[in-house]
Amino acid sequence: MLRRILVTVSIVFALSLPVSAASRDAGGVDTSSPSQRHAWEGAAKANALAPRLAAVSRTALVVDQGGFDAVHYDLDLTIDETAHEIAGRVALRARARVAGFDAPSLNLTDSLIVDSVFSFGRSVTWLHADGFVYVTLDSLYGLAEEFDVTVYYHGHPPTGGFQALAFGSHNGTPVISSLSEPYYAQSWWPCKDTPSDKADSADMRVTVNSAFYAVSNGTLRDSTDNGDGTTTYWWHEEYPITTYLISVAVTDYARFDRWYHYGPGDADSMPVRFYTYPELLSTAETAWPIAVDQIDFFAETFGEYPFLSEKYGIAHFTWGGAMEHQTVSSHTASSFGFSTYLIAHELSHQWWGDMITCRDWHHIWLNEGFASYAEALWAEHIGGFSSYKSYMTSMTYLGSGRIYIDDTTSLWNIFSLRVYDKGAWVLHMLRGVLGDATFFDVLRTYYGHPDHQYKDAVTEDFRDIAEAVSGVDLDWFFEQWIYGYYYPDYTWSWFAEPDGSGAWAVYLHVEQTQSTDPQVFQMPLEFSLLGDKVADTTWVWNAARRTDYTLTLPFEPGTVRFDPNNWVLDAASLTTYGIRFLTDSLVDGDQFIAYDDTLVAKGSDPGVPCTYHVAGGALPDGLALDDLTGVISGIPTSSGTFEVQFRADGEVDGLPVSGYRSLSFQITAGAYVPGDLIGDRVLDVLDVVALVDYVFRGADPPSPFNAADTNGDCKVDVLDVVTLVNHVFRGGSFPLLGCVE
C-alpha cells in the first residue's frame, strides 16, 4: 500500500561549484559536501571530455553496429611511459545477430594507426576511417554463429580533451591510467564502444616498465618478467563487462590488502586490494579500508557483492575525480580521493553501473543516482535516520532540466548534477512512497533479476520491477520525476476549530503554484500535528493545483508541520489560511425538480460565522442562496450550464476577510414544463383554459398527461386548476412535476 509522505527542501548547489582547494589537498581532510563532490566529478568530466566529444559521438550516430554482439575481448598492450605510446593486439570474439553477417565495425580513434586485421588467423579486408575500423570478413556468418576479429595497431593516444589513456606523474614518477566513460575506450583500443553490449569476459595483458605495477579488472592470472626491463601483467575478468569499465592503471604502487569475509570460514573471503602512491601509503591505510565495512553493508542491503570470485580494489590515478572501473575503482590522490563517501559512491557502482549498467546514456541516473543514494544509505547506517535525512537535504537539487538525458552528445548533460543528486532523490522519494520494507525488496529484486543482473537496464525496467514487487502503479511517479522538469512548489495553510463533539476539525489547504512541467505533481504528503504533549501524523494524497483536506483530532493542534520527514523534493511555504471554500463542486440537477446543496467555507474567527453571496454570474431561475447557511435550494425553472462565483465573508483576527470560489454545475432540461398543457413551453391563460376544459368539461386529456398534475399529488383535479390559476394570475408558486401514470 502507498505510504503518503512529503518533504520541504531548499538548498541548491550549482553544477559549476568546485570543491574547495583545501578539501582536495593530498593527505588532508575532505570537507566537501555531497553535492560539491558530485558537482566536482560531473564538471571535471564534462570540462575534460568536451573538446573531443563531437568527433567521437558524430560517427557513433551514423554507423550501425547492431549486427553483432561482443562475446570476449583479449587486449594485449605494450605501453611506453617515456614515448607516451601504445602498441597492441586486440582480439574480439563476437556473435552474429543476423543471418549472412560479414561486416563488423569497431570504434577506434583516427589518432591510432591500424597495422593489420585478421579473422581466424587469416588476413581480411579493412578500412580505418572516421573513427571506425570497417572490416569485411572472408565468410558469411549465420544467426548466433561466432567469429573473431583481431586488430594490430599502435600510436600515441589522443592528447588534450579527455585523454582516456593519460600519461601523468606523481612525485616525479610516471603514471599511466585510463578513464573511458562514456565514449572513450575507443581512444586507446578497438572495440564496440557502447554500454549496452557487454562482453561475457575479458583478458587484459599489459606490458610495462618493470619498475611499475599494472592494475586492471578481475583477477591477476600471471606476471611475467620479459628479461628486457619490462613485465607483462595478465588480468582476467570472468564476469560480463562493458567497454567503458575496462581499465589500466600503472605506476610504482605501494600495495596492501584487506579481506571481506562473506561466510564463516577462512575460505569464504574475498581480497580487497589497495594500490596507492607510496608517498600516500599511511593516508590510504587509514582511509581506504572502510571499503570492507561498506561492502558488507551494501551486500546486506542490495545483495551479495557482484564480483565475489575476484576482488574489489582502489587504485590511484591521474584524473581529479574517481571512476568505478569494474572490480577496481580509480581515485584521485587528493584528499577527495580518501573521502568515506566517495569510497561508498564508487564501491556501490559495482552493483549499480557495473553489474547492472544503463543501456544507454539517456538513463545514466540508474548509475549515478543510485550511487549517490548509496552514500545516503551509508550515512544512515553509521548515524541513524537523522543523518540520512541530513545527507539527503545536502543533495537537494532544485535546478532546471530533467533526469532523462535528451542530448547525450552533451557531456554537461550526461554528468549534470541533477543526474547525481536529483537521481538520488528519486530513490529517496520512492522509498517514501513504498515504505522501507517494500522499497528495499525492490532493490534486492532488481539486483537479482535475470533480465538485468550482469546485463543492462533502462528506467522502464526498474519501474516495472518496482510495480511488480509493490503491486502499485508507479507510471505517474517515474513520468513526473524522470521525464518531467523541476519540482512541485507548494503553498499551504491550516485552520482548526472544535467540531462540536469534543474533537477538533483541522482544515488543510494545499496549492501547487509551479508554472513548469508538470504543472501538477502527484505525491503523497505527510503532515505532523502537534498539541500539548501529544502528536499525530497523517498522510494525504495530493494530485491537483488546489486541494482542501479535513482531518479530525482528539486534541487541539498548536502546530502543524508540512513534510516533517523530508520525503518530497519541493519548495514549500506556509501562508495564512484566510477564508477558504471547502466546497469544490456543486451537484448537478434537473429542471423542475427540487434542488439542494450547501456551500461550506472555513477560516473565520470563532463566533463570527461566514456569510455567503453570489459574486459573479447567476443561479438558475428558481434557486436561491441562503446567505447565513450557504444552502442553495429551490426548483430550477431554467436549464443549462451555470458558472457562478461565490463569496464567503468573515473575519480573521478581527478584520473583515473574504474568500472566493468559482463553481460550475449543470441543470438538465425537463421533458416538459409542468402546467404547460398546450406544449408551447409558456404558462398562460391558454393552459388554464385547457386544464379547466379537461377537469370540468371532459375535454381530451393533455399530452403529456403529467403536465396537468400541477401540485404533484399524483391526481388531476380541481386542486391542480387552483395551483395553475394562482401561478398564472396571482404570481403563485411554479407548478410541480406531476407523477400520475
N, C-alpha and C positions, 0 to 999 in steps of 0.2 A: 504494500500500500504506500502511496505517496506520503512522505513527510512534507509538512508545509512550513517552509522556513525562508529566511531572508538576511541580507547584510547591508550595512551602510559603510561606504568606503570613500576615501578622499585623497589618496596620495598618488601622484603621477611622477614617474621618472622618465625623462626624455631619452630616446634611443641613443642620442649622441653623448649622453652623460658618461664621462670616463671614470674609471676607478682612480682615486687619488694616487699621486705618485708615492706617497708614504705607504699606502696599502699594497703596493707592488714591490717594495724593496726586498731584495733577496734576504732571506733569513729573518725578516720582520714578521709582525703580526698582521694578518689580513683583517682590515677593519671595514671592508666594503659591505654594503647592504646586498641582499639577494638581487634586487633589480639592477643595482650598479654592476654586479658581476655579470648578469645576463646581458646588460647593455654593452659591457666591455667585450664580451665574447662575440655578440652579434655584430657590433660595429666594427670590431677589428677584422672579423672575417669579411664583412661586406666591403670595407675600405681596401683590403688587400686583394680581394677577388675581382673587383670591378674592372680594372684595366684590361683584363684578358677575357672577361666573360663573353663578350659579343662574338668573338671568333669561334669559340667552342660551341656555344649554345646555338648559334645560327646554323651550323652544319648539322647539329644533332636534330634540328627540327625538320630537315628535308630528306634524311636518309632512313629508310625503313630497315630496322634490324629485327623485325618480328618473325623472320623465317627460321630462327634457331634459338635454342636455349643453351647457355653455358652449363657444362657438367663439371669440369675440373680445369683449374689454371695451374700451370707449373712455371714459376718465374725463376730464372737463373740469371742473376745480375752481378756484374762486377762494377764497383763504384770507386772512382778515383777522387779522393778528397782534395788532392792538390790541383788537378786539372778541372775539377768540377764536372766530370763527365761520367756517363754511364754506358756500359755495353751489355747487351742482354740477349737472352733467348727466352721467349715466352711461348709455351705450348698450350693451346686451348683444345680441350676435348669438348665437343658440343653435340647436340641432338637436333635433328631437323624437325621443324614444327609443321612442315607442309610436304607434300609429295613432290618429287622431282626437284629437290633443292640442290643448288651448286654455287651459290654466290653470297657467302658470308661477308659482312663488312665490319671491321673493327675500328674503334676510335683510337687515333694516335695523332698527337700534335705534329704539325709540319716541321717543327724545330728539330725533331729527331729524324735520323736517316735510317731507312729500311734497307738492309743489305740483301736479304733473300727471304722467301716464304716457301714452306714445304707442307705437304699433306701426306701422312703415312710414309715419310721419307722421300717422297718424290717432289721435285720442284714443280710449282704451279704458277700460273699467271697471276700477277698482282699489279695494282696501281696505288701509289700513295699520293693523295691529293686532298686538299680542302679538309684536313683533319681526319681523314679516313684511310684505312688500308682496304682497298676493294680487292677481294680475292675471287678467282674463278677456279673451282675445284675441277679435277680431271674425271669426276664421276658424278652422276646424279644420285642423290640420297633420298630414300623413301621416308615417309612419315615415321617419326620416332627412331630412325636409324642414326647411329653415331658416326661422326667423322672427326678428324683433327686438323688443326692449322698451327704451324709453328713459324713464328716470326723472329728473325735475327735482325737486330738493329743496334744503333749506337748514337752517341751525340751528347750535346750539352742540353739538359732540360731547360725549359724556358726560365729566364730570369725576369725580375720585375713582376708586378701583379702578385698573384698568389704564390707562384713558385712552389708547386705542390711537393716537389723534391727539392728541399732547401739545403744549401751549404752555408753553415754558420760556424760559430765557435763559442766556447765557454772558457773563460780563464786562459785564453791563448791556445786552446786545444780545439781542433776541428770537430764539428758536429754535423752529421747528415741526418735529416729526418723528413718524413712525408706527412702531408695532411691533404687528403684528396676530396673532401666533401665540398660541394656537391658533385662537381663535374670533372674533377681533375686527376683521377687515376690515369687518364689518357695522356696527361702531360709527362708521364715517366714510364708507362708501359702500355702495350696494345691490349685492348680489352673491349668488351661490350659494356660501356660505361653508363649503366642505368641502375637505379636501386632495386628495381623490380626483378632483375634477373640474377638470382643468387646461384653461384656455382655450388655443387654439392660438397666440394672440398677444395683445398689449395695447398700447394707447396711453394715455399719461398726460400731459395738458395741465394745467399748474399755473400759475395766475396769482397773483403775489405782489408785494409792495413791491419796487420797482426797486433798492432798496439791498441786496437779498438775491439769493441764487442758489438755485435749486431743483434738487435732485438726485433722480433716480429710476432705474428699471430700464432696461437696454438702452442704446440709442444716442440722443444728443441730436439730434433732427431739425431743430429750429429754436428760436430765441429771439426774441421779438417785443416791442419797446418799444411799449406801447399808447398812449403820449403822455399818460397820466393819472397818472403816478407808479407804474405797475405794469408788470411784464414777464411775458409768458407763455412758459414753457419747455415744449417738446413733446418728450417722450421716447417712444421706440418699442421695445417688447420683441418681437422676432421669434420667440423660442423659446417653447414651451409654458410656462405659468406658472400656479401655483395662487394663490388669493386672498391667503393669509397672507404671501406673499412679495412682493406689490406694495407699494411703499413710496414715501414722500416724505420729504425732509429739506431744511429751508430755514433759512438764516441768511447772514451775511456771510462765507462760506467763503473762506479762502485756499486756492488750488488749485495742485497741481503734479503732473506726470506722470512716469512711468517707462514702459518698454516691455518686453513679454515677446516674445522672438524665438523663434518656433516653427519657423522654417525658415531657410535660408541667406541669403535675400535680404532687403533692407530692407522689401519689401512683405509679407514673412512675419512681421509683427509685430502685436501687439495692445496697445492702450494700457492701462496700469494707472494709474488716476486716484485721487488722494487729495484729500479735502475736509476741511480741518481748521479749527478755530477759529484765528483769526490769532495769538492770543497763544501758541498751542502749535505754531506752524509749525516752529520749529527742532527740537523734540522729534519731531514727526511725520516730518520729513525724515530724521531719524536712524533712527527705529524702523520705520516702515511699509514702506519699500522692500524689506525682507526678503521681502515677499509675492511679489516677482518670482521669487526663487530657489525659493520654495515652490511656485509654480505650475509651474515647470519640473520640480521633483521629483515632485509629485503627478501631473503629466501623464505622466511616465515610469513611475510606479508603478501608476496606475489606468487611464490612458487620457487622451487629449488634453483640455485644458480645455474644458468643455462649451459655453461661450458665446463661442467664439473670434472670431466676426464682430462682437462687440460690445465688451465691456470687462470688466475687473474693477476694482472700486473699494472704497475705505473712506471712510466719512463719519462725522464726529462727530454724536452725537445726545444727547438729554437723559436717556435712561434710564441706569441704573447698571451695565448689563452690556453685552451685544453681541447682534447678531442677523444672521443670514445672508441678508439680502434678496438676491434674485437679481441677480447682476452687481454689486451694491454693498452690502457688509456695513456695518452700523451699529455703531459702537464708542463706549463711554463715553469721556469726556475725562479720566478719572483715569488713573493710571499703569497700572492694569489694562488699559485700552484700548490700551496700547502693548506689551503682553506679546507676545513672539515666539510663544508657544504659543497665546495667544488668537487671534492673527492666523492661525496654522495651522489652528486649530479652525474658525473662521468661513469661511476660504477653502475648506477641504475639504468643507464643506457644499455648495459649488457642485456637487460630484459627488454627495454623499450627503445628500440632503434637498431640493436644488433641482432637479437633473436627474432623479434618482430620488427620489421623495417617498413617505414612508409613506402607505399608502392610508387609514389611519385612525390615531387617536392611541393605539390599543392597541399599535401596533407602532412607536412613536416611537424605540425603540432603533436602528432602521435609519437614523435621522437622527443622533441624539446619540451613540450608542455608536460608530458609525463615525467621527464627527468627533473624538471623544476618542481613539480608537485612532490616528487620523491624527497626533495630537500625538506619540504614542509613536514612530511611524514617522519623524517628523521628528527626534526625539531620536536615533534610531538612525542616521539619515542623517548627522547632524553629529558624533555622538560614539561611534558603533560599538555593537555588541550590548550591551556592559555598560551604556551609557547607556539603551538601550532597556529592559533588564531593570529598571534603577533606576526608570525612568519608570513602567513597569507596576506595580512594587511600590508606588509612591506613589499609585496609583489603586486599591489593594486595597479591595474592598468586602465586608465580612463581616456586613452588616446583614440585616434581615428583608425579606420581600416577594419578589415575583418580577418579572422584567423585563417580561413581558407585562402591560399595564395593564388591570386588570379594570374599574375605575371611572374612566372618562375625564371624569366631571364633577368629579373632584378634581384641582385643579391641582398639589397636592402629589404626587399620583401621577404625573401626566404629566411633571413636571420633577424627579422624585426623583433622588437621587444614583445610585441603582442603575441608572437608565437610562443615565447618562453613563459611570460607572466600571465597573459590572458588565457593561454592554453592551460596553465596550471589551475587557473580559476574555474575553467570549465569542469575539471575533475572535482575541485572543491565543491562547486555548486551541485554537481551530480551526486556527490556524497550526501549533501544536504537534502536533496530531493528523495533519494532512495533510502537513506538511513545507513548506518555503519555496516551492519551485517550483510545487507544486500549489495552495497557498493563494493566491499572487499571480495565478496563472492563473484561479482562481475569481473574484477581484475584477475582473480585466480582462474576464472573460466576463460577469459581472453588469453591469458598466459598459456593455458593447456589446450587451446582449441586446435584440432588437427588441420584446419584450413589455414591457420596463421602461424602456428609455432614453427620457428626456423624458416618462416616464409615472409609474407608481407601483408599489408592491410591498408584500407582507406577508412575514412571516417564512418562510412555507412556500415562497414563490417563491425566496428566497435559498437556502433549504435544498435545493430541487430542483436549482438550478444547481450548488451545491457537490457534490451527489451525482453529477450528470451529468459534471462535469469530473473528479472524483476517482475515480469508479467505486466509491465506498464508500457503504454505507447509513449515513446520518447522522441518521436519525429519533431514535435514542436520545440523541444529543448535544443536539439542539435541544429535545427534550422535557424533558430534565432541567435544562438551563441557561436556557431562555427561559420554560418553563411550570412548572418546579419552583421550590422555595424553598431559600434558604440555600445550603449548600455541603457537601462531604464533610469530616468530621472524622476524620482518620486517627491511629491509634496504630500504631507499627511497631517491630520489633526484629530483630536478626540474630544468627547464631551460625555459626562456621566451624570446620571440622576437616579434617585430612588424609583423603583418600578412599582411601588405600592404593595408589594408582597413581602417586604423585608430585605429583598435583594437589590442589587444595583444594575441598571442598564448602562452599558458603555457603548457609545456610538463612535465608530472609527470612519474617517473619510480619507481615501487614498486616491490621488490623481497621478497619472503619468504625463509629464509635460514635455518629453523629448520631441524634437522635430525630425530626428534622424530615423533611419530604417533599421529595425522595425519600429513603427510608432507605438505599437502596443506589444509589450513583452508579457508572456505568460509565466508566472512564477508563484510558488507558494511563499507566503510572507509570515514571519514569526513576530508575535507581539508578546512582551512581558509586561504584566500588570501588577503593580506593587501597591500594597496597602500598609497599614500599621502592623509590622512584623508578619505579614502574610504576603504571598505572591502567587500568581497564576500565569501560565504560559499557554498561548493558543496560536493556532495557525489558520490562515485564511488563504483561499485561492484567489489570485488577482490576475485578471485577463481582460481588462477594459481600461479605457482612458480615465474613467471616473467610477469609483465603486464605494458604496457605503456598506458597512457591516454593523450588526448589532450583537453585542455579547452580553451575557448575564453573569454577574459575580455575586458571591455571598458576602462581599465586603466592599467598602468604599475605596476605589483606587486613588492613590495620591499621585502616582507616577505611571506613565505608560512609556515603554521603550520599544522602539521600532528596530527589529532585527538585532536583538541583543547578542547573538552568536555569530554575526557577520557571515551569513551564508549566501548573499547575493552581491554580485559586482554591480554597484549602482552609485548614484548620487541621491541623497535624501535630505529633506529639510522639513522641520516641524513648523506649521503655521497655526494661526488662531482658527478655532473651529467655526466661529461665527454662527450664522443661521444656515442650516443645511437641510435640504429636502431629502428625506429618506425614500419618498415615492419616486421611482424611476420609470414607471409606466402606469397607464390607466387601462382598465379593461375596456374592450370593445363592447358595443351594444347594438340593439335592434330598434329601428324606428317604431314608435307607438307602444313599446314595451318598457315597463318601469326600469330605470337605471339607478345604480347606487355604487359609488366608490368613494374613497376617502384619501385626501392629501395628508401627509404627515411630515412635519418639519421639526427639527430639534436644535437646541443651542441657546434658547432664550433663558434669561436669568430665572431662578426659582420664583414662583409666584407671578410671573409675567408670561402667560401663555401666548403662543403665536396666534396671529390673526391672518386670514387668507384672503387673497384678492386675485382677480384676473387682471394681469398687467399688459397683456397683448393678445390679439386675436379675440375669438368669441366662442362661447359654449354653444352647442346646438340649441335651437329653439326648444323650449320646454324644460331645459335643465337649468339648475341654479346652484351656486356655490354658497354654502353656509360659512360666513367669514369667521365664526367662532370655533367651529368643529372641523372645518375642512371637508365636510361631506358634500359631494356632488350628487344630486338626486333630481328626480322628476321623470317625465315621459317625453323623450325626444320626438319632436314632430318633424325635424329636418334630418336629412341623411347626408353621408359623405365622410371625408376625412377632415378632421379638425385639428389645427395646430394652435395650441393655446400656451401662452406664457403666464405662469402663476408667480405670485409674490407672497412671501411669508414675512410678516413684520413682527419684531420682538425687541428685546433689549439685551445687551451684553455689557456687563459691568456698568449698568445704569444708563447706557447710551443707546439710542434707537439704532437698530441694525435690521437690514432686510436681506433675504435670500431669494434667489430666483431659480426656476426650473421650467424649461420648455418641454411640453409633452404632446404627443400625437396619439389620437385614437380614432377608431372607425365606428360610425353608426350605419349599419346596413339597412338599406331601404326596405320597407314593408311591401308585401304583395298587394296590399290595397290600403286605402285610407279609411279608418273607422268612421261610419256615418255617411260615407260617400256612396249613396245608393244608385246614382246615375253614372258613376265611373269617370267623372271629369276631374277627379282629384281636388275639387274645390267644395267646401261645405257651405251651402247656401239654402235659400228658400226652396229651391227645386228638390233638394234632398229631403227637406221636411215634408213637402207635399207627397213625395214618393213613399215615405215611411207611413204617413197618415193613411194614404190610399191602401197600403198593404194591411195595416193593423185594423182599421175601422171599415174598409170598403171591399176587402177581399181581392185586391189587385194582385197581379202576378208577383211572386216573391222576387226580391232583388238578387243580383249576382255580382260579387259573391254574397251569399246569404249572411255570413258573419258580419258584414258591414252594417246590418240592421241592428245587431246586438250592441248598442252604443253604450250601455252601462256595464257590460261584461259579466252579466249574471247568468249567461247561458240560456236566456229566453228572449224572445222578441215580443214585446207587449207595450202597453201604454207608458211604462216607465222609460222605455227607450225613446219614445216620442218626446217625453218631457225633457230627457237629457239632451237630445238634439236641439229642441227648441231653445232651451236655456243657453246652449253654446252659440247658436246662430243669432238669436235675437237679444240675449241678455249678457253675453260675454262670459258664460259659464265655462266649466272645465271642458277640455278637449275630450271627445268620446274615447272609450277604451276599445281595445281589440276584443272582438267577440269570441265566443267559444262554443256556439251551438254547432251541431253537426248537420 
